[in-house]
């Protein structure tokens, strides 16, 4: 025999009666007649085949079965209200719950503005930062809904991505004035004179820098490896060596930039790009929302900061033109 489906309105009247311990008080609360509440409760008892209230006592007392239904019904009613809220918000382009992964340098420089924009379009937001290699894994394990990272993870199926901006690599040395750019001969001379402060080999940026050095034939001695951009800038400022980095990472190390000189690469081509990634065919409205928020954050947070602390580095950052992937 097919079981009857419990009526949410009946459950709502039952919960009100259980909380107020009175049919008449419950009727006032839900805006119904006392007879309607009593009839609804009796219908529940008939459908379930149990007695929910001990009617010999005043005020009303729940039976063991009634207490079990009361505890479960409150959760069910709360969930139904949440479902309604989330559906209505989704119709207005508001996502109920979003988890985003951000590469460290973007999180440290654009994160506050990006997050404030995204909060306008989400009910709950969870943000995680970390190294690029973990972003793709977490995205496709559905731990993240969107990521902003420096790798498109082309080997992974069903990836959807859009480039936000590209930035040319720059060289950082302790400040001593003079040149504003460096060519291959100058970079080779620098590598022979001082140790290289490297990014962590596990980071995508660290791998990109190593590739650049191999391609240009530069052999650099390394005595120090770090895993964050602000630490790298701090070490160069302290005289621990020189480094290859990006404008975004320079902005992350802003507190130490007074003691650091930025040199653009002359005749050496190397850059990285930051991308917004999602899962193909999923969260399309959210993808557009994240893209708009990220572009806004770069324009109002990252670029002004770079123009202030390292104008020549700001010129090495290229935003994606409207309509370009």
C-alpha positions, -999 to 999 in steps of 0.1 A, spaced: 0 0 0 14 34 -10 23 56 20 6 91 22 29 121 18 30 143 49 15 177 43 39 206 52 11 228 62 -2 201 86 33 197 100 35 235 105 2 235 125 14 204 145 47 221 154 29 253 165 6 233 187 35 214 202 55 246 209 25 265 223 11 233 240 -24 245 230 -45 241 198 -61 276 203 -27 293 207 -14 275 176 -44 286 157 -37 323 165 -1 319 155 -7 303 121 -38 323 113 -63 294 112 -93 283 132 -89 261 162 -109 234 145 -86 235 115 -56 230 137 -72 201 156 -84 185 123 -49 188 108 -33 172 138 -58 143 138 -52 138 100 -15 135 108 -22 109 135 -44 90 111 -18 91 83 10 79 106 -11 56 127 1 70 160 -11 93 188 9 126 188 -6 143 219 -17 130 253 -50 149 254 -58 139 290 -33 164 302 -35 202 301 -15 219 287 -10 194 259 19 169 262 36 152 234 38 114 233 70 97 225 59 94 188 49 131 189 83 142 203 100 123 175 78 139 148 83 173 164 121 171 163 121 160 127 93 183 115 111 214 127 142 205 107 120 197 76 102 230 79 134 249 82 148 232 52 116 239 31 119 276 40 155 276 30 147 259 -3 121 286 -11 146 313 -2 173 298 -23 150 293 -53 138 329 -52 174 342 -48 186 321 -77 158 336 -98 174 370 -90 209 357 -99 219 351 -63 238 319 -56 230 301 -23 264 289 -13 297 293 -32 332 280 -25 360 298 -44 398 290 -46 422 318 -52 459 317 -60 478 334 -32 490 365 -50 455 373 -63 439 366 -28 464 390 -12 461 418 -37 426 416 -52 409 394 -26 391 420 -5 375 438 -34 367 406 -53 351 390 -22 330 421 -14 316 421 -49 309 384 -48 291 387 -14 264 408 -32 255 378 -53 258 349 -27 241 339 5 271 322 19 307 324 6 337 303 15 371 314 2 404 294 1 438 304 -10 468 283 -18 492 270 -45 479 265 -81 485 227 -84 458 220 -59 431 242 -75 422 219 -104 420 189 -82 397 206 -58 376 221 -85 369 187 -102 364 170 -68 336 196 -63 353 210 -33 355 244 -52 328 259 -74 352 284 -91 390 291 -90 412 319 -100 446 304 -108 475 305 -132 469 271 -149 441 262 -172 445 224 -164 440 215 -200 444 178 -193 413 178 -172 380 173 -191 350 196 -188 371 226 -178 358 260 -186 381 290 -183 385 326 -192 418 346 -191 416 376 -167 450 392 -175 486 384 -184 517 399 -168 554 398 -180 580 386 -156 602 412 -139 635 410 -120 638 422 -84 671 432 -69 681 452 -38 676 489 -45 707 507 -58 693 530 -86 705 531 -122 691 507 -148 653 501 -153 656 471 -175 680 441 -179 689 420 -210 702 384 -212 738 394 -207 729 415 -177 708 387 -162 736 362 -167 760 386 -149 735 391 -121 731 353 -117 769 349 -114 772 377 -88 743 369 -64 721 339 -55 686 335 -68 657 336 -43 634 310 -58 597 303 -55 587 269 -41 593 243 -68 558 229 -60 542 262 -72 532 268 -108 550 302 -108 581 285 -96 580 260 -125 574 289 -149 604 308 -137 626 277 -139 614 272 -175 624 308 -184 658 304 -169 665 272 -188 652 287 -221 675 317 -218 705 295 -207 708 313 -174 724 291 -146 715 306 -113 728 295 -79 700 292 -54 704 293 -16 669 302 -6 634 289 -16 602 305 -4 565 298 -9 549 332 -8 554 363 -28 556 387 1 584 365 17 603 366 -17 601 404 -19 612 407 18 642 384 12 653 405 -18 648 437 2 670 422 30 698 415 5 695 377 4 697 377 -34 677 386 -65 645 371 -79 622 368 -109 586 376 -101 554 392 -115 537 425 -110 509 409 -89 535 393 -66 552 427 -63 520 442 -51 517 414 -25 551 424 -12 543 461 -11 556 467 25 592 459 14 592 476 -20 611 507 -7 642 486 -6 637 467 -39 645 477 -75 622 465 -103 639 457 -137 619 448 -168 632 422 -191 648 434 -224 647 410 -252 636 381 -230 600 371 -232 583 354 -203 549 359 -187 521 342 -168 483 346 -170 456 344 -144 424 326 -153 389 321 -139 381 283 -141 348 265 -136 332 232 -147 319 232 -182 281 237 -183 277 244 -146 271 276 -127 271 297 -158 256 328 -141 280 324 -112 309 322 -137 299 355 -152 295 370 -118 330 359 -107 345 371 -139 330 406 -135 341 407 -99 376 397 -107 381 422 -135 366 449 -112 391 440 -84 421 441 -107 411 476 -120 403 492 -87 427 474 -64 458 459 -81 465 484 -109 463 515 -87 486 499 -62 512 490 -89 511 525 -103 519 538 -69 547 514 -58 562 503 -92 549 521 -123 572 502 -147 557 469 -133 522 482 -139 530 486 -176 539 449 -177 503 438 -168 479 435 -197 441 432 -191 421 410 -215 400 431 -239 363 428 -238 351 398 -257 385 382 -257 390 348 -241 
